[in-house]
Amino acid sequence: MTYPTVPSISANAIVERGSVWRKWDLHVHTPGTAREDQFGSWDEYLVALRAETQVAVVGVTDYLSIANYKRLLAEKSKSSLGSIELLIPNVEFRLSPQTAKGSAINLHLLIDPTEPSHIDEIELSLSRLSIKYKQQPYSCTREDLIRLGAAFDSALQTDKQKLEAGTNQFKVEFPSFREWFKAELWLREHSLVAVAAGNDGPSGLKDSGWTAVQEELWRFADIILSGNPQNRLFWLCQDAAKKEGAKKLGAPKPCVSSSDAHAMASLFKPAENRYCWIKADATFEGLRAIVYEPDERVYIGPTEPIRHDLSRVVSKIDIIGSTGSGLGTISMSFNNGFVGIIGSKGSGKSALTDFLAYGGGVDTLMDKRSFLARAKNFVKGTQICLTWGDGSTTDATVGTKFPPKELVRYLSQSFVEKLCSDDYEGVDLAKEIEGVIFGHLDPTDTLNASSFTDLRDLRTRETTKDRVSISGRITSLIAEDEQLRAVLREVPKKKDRIEEIAVEIKTLEGQLPAAKNETEAKAQAELGTFRQRLLTQQSNVASQKQLSLGFDQLAASLERFNGEFQRFRTDFLAQASKLGILLGEIDVTLSIKGQDVLTERKAAVNAIIQQLNEGADAPGGSVVSLTAQITALEQTVASDQIIRNQIQTIQRRISTLNQELQRLQTEILFAESETTKRQQDIRTDRLDAYRKLFESWKTEQVTLETLYQPVQEKLASGDKEEQELDFYIRWNVDLEGWLDRGNNLFDQRKGHPFGSPDKFRESVEEHLMPGWSAGDPVLIRAGMDTVLGLFKEKNATSCLRQSVTHGMMLEWLFSSDHIRLVYGLRYHKTELEKLSPGTKGIVLLVLYLAMDVEDNRPLIVDQPEENLDSDSIYTLLAAYFRKAKQRRQVFIITHNPNLIINTDAEQVIIATSKRTERVFPSFSYAGGALENCDGVRKQVCNLLEGGETAFLEREKRYALHKKDKA
């Protein structure tokens, strides 16, 4: 099986680590220096240089000359000078006006030694610089300086003495020097100007009359010679009180320290161990880079700065293809800072980062668009070994093994596009944001939760339970109200029934046969009385049985509550135990006073029932005795059996009707008094519960605001774009959905209670929306109270569909699922879901680059510019990448020159592929420092659209290279 679109990797990888910290000493004199020469012999000097193990670049300094530079350069061509990789000619000048202490201004030209003709060019330029003494011109050459010394002091005997005297007297007025420098095109293009920051520099001009000249001197300088921390703060514009003054003088400018050695004892030994560390190639372009990046590229201190956790820096990757795969072996070292990976399409950029991410614990095989996924059969079994900055290693094997946790943060194209383009509602992006929020919380405030979601759930658990309970209470009240409404609906029927019963009783009484004698008349009357007494007693027994049932229900309710309490107690004690509170220290008990009274009262009621049924002493007679007496009387009400049966039937019916009549009258009385009162209480309780529902949400809102507070403060104190980000919590109301559900309850054929859906909307917007939108519980309760009144006034129930009950209407009115407490991130006051994909990309990268400060794992980003415009990349992302690389290692695949050049990438890796006769072309990698003009920089210009322009724009922005120092 072949994979023609999947290249292979070859062993061809020539990648230097790029800009790394090296010790530089740019102001070092040699034996034979024209002034204050305290050295011994050249042999002693050369022995010391060849034994040097740390200094990589030396600025070979002499006054008005490069003669000693030439000699040392010749020595270096014969044999190496220890660790010294580069010699830079440093020509020191003395300029007027003089300082307050009477000395001249020290100014240095650090000159590019790259071109083979540089010595001739320097000496030719120096020959065109001259002064006049006694109307005689003297140029800045050895011969003329000797002549000047002799003319100045005729007593001098040796050329050395004359040279020293001539050098001491050769002082040029600053304006003349500047004009000479301006005219020397080659020298101007290949030099950097350095001035001393102390009293032997422009600072020595104390007279206010020289302020303008002093400012011009500062502006003329590219580099400040000083190891003083206060000077460094000033020239880097980091002293807030003096920032504007520094900018007026052309700051920021780099400060470099040096040994200014005039003797062996001080060689490469600056005062107070203020060594100069420069992060660059040991080239003149590396020196020029410090003018572009004066803070990031220069450090002054006893040892090189370590800004990263070395255990979180990938220093090297080894990739070993499996047997038979066709993959070769590649070994590549990485810079600790910003690593830019460039190349044409299909050159192997993503292959490298996919292997790097996989070796760092990110399963890139799961991304179908990744290189490893597309080539999974081809690269399966490839071994990846990452070596970290602290010397530890991690191993991974594609398809079978990778580290158990993610040691790097990989923002692949698929991942970024998912968050920025496919994830239109911003749900996944919101999760990423929550992860950043969680990282900004004080560890003590995370409650040992593993994620923001867990912490939020933990913090809002009680309010969530509270809302569930309140919602259940509202539902229960609606159900009870429906029962009471059903009772009231029956009252008219019951009143009608009472009238019917009265008519029926009167009719039945009229149908009673007349007694034939006084005995029958008396028996009939007594029979009616006894039947009424029996009816009353049976009603009394029923009432007592109802009481007995009530005691049973009360006891069952108490038992149920006791069970719930025991469950609560068990849960409470378990939580207390987790907090280290023992059972003996705390407990929750349930005290029920007089529980036995329920049993006692029920027994008493049962005794009454027994007495009323069978007791001989029952007031008015027991049910048994009354029934017996009625049976006896029935035999005497008439002599004729037929008439007797008729009388019994009528009287029994009348008794039954009287019993029903009594029951109906009691029910009507209860319905018209107690039920109505209870309905009023239910209405109040329901509105209060509705208010409490929103009070619970308010409590949750405060909790969430507390969680967001740390990151909100971080945003407010950040750079401009961070300040444009803010977290919000608002009440989101789905009014349309709520109205649609409500309008569907009404039968439009019957009409709408408010006249029309539009008028109903107007009423809701007037009375309910203000409270809903603000989440104001008081306004919400008042608004619902008003709307309920309007529903009653407009008899909304009459407009309901046949299948819709009044309770269903109330459940809709009191529902809260259309209201959500929405929280998230806004950018320029616009919610995430409303942002364009490109703007979402900005938010995502700002989060990872500026805010996710707790994560110091290497960050790998594949083509972040895909969703962004060029202006955003230039003005925004470059600055954030520059800041991020100070605390974490950053890898970027990009086609945009701004992300390479304006981030001042420490290392640029160029990926290329070569198609051979094999099925798979081979990848190869090369690279190094951006200041490598003939190698890396040239390829950056060739590969990246606008690459050369970007370089020129940067130089134009800093107004340095090829500039007119007028």
ABEGO torsion letter per residue (X at the ends): XBBAABBBBBABBBBBAEBBBBBBBABBBBBGBABGBABBBAAAAAAAAAABAABABBBBBBBGBAAAAAAAAAAAAABBBEABABBBBBBBBBBOBBBAAGBBBBBBBBBBAABAAAAAAAAAAAAABBBBBGGBBBBBBAAAAAAAAAAABAABABAAAAAAAAAAABBBBAAAAAAAAAABAAAAAABBBBBBABAABAAABABAAAAAAAAAAAAABABBBBABAAAAAAAAGABAAAAAAAAAAGOBBBBBBBAGBABAAABGBBBGGBBBBBBBBBBAAAAAAAAABAAAABBBEABBBBABBAAABBABBBBBBBBGAGBBBBBBBBBABBBBBBEBBGAGAAAAAAAAAAAAGBBAAABAABAAAAAAAAABGBBBBBBBAAGBBBBBBBGABBBABBABBBBBAAAAAAAAAABAAGAAAAAAAAAAAAAABBAAAAGGBABAAAAAAAAAAAAAAAAAAAAAAAAAAAAAAAAAAAAAAAAAAAAAAAAAAAAAAAAAAAABBBBABAAAAAAAAAAAAAAAAAAAAAAAAAAAAAAAAAAAAAAAAAAAAAAAAAAAAAAAAAAAAAAGBBAAABBBBBBBBGAAAAAAAAAAAAAAAAAAAABAABBGEBAAAAAAAAAAAAAAABABAAAAAAAAAAAAAAAAAAAAAAAAAAAAAAAAAAAAAAAAAAAAAAAAAAAAAAAAAAAAAAAAAAAAAAAAAAAAABBAAAAABBBBBBBBBBAAAAAAAAAAABBAAAEBAAGBAAAAAAAAAAAAAAAAAAGBAAAAAAAAAAAAAAAAAAGAAAABBAABBAAAAAAAAABAAABBBBBEBBBGGBBAAABBAAAAAAAAAAAAAAABAABABBBBBBGAAAABBAAAAAAAAAAAAAAAAAABBBBBBBABAAAAAAAGBABBBBBBBBBBABABBBBBBBEEBAABAABAAAAAAAABBGAAAAAAAAAAAAGABGBBBX
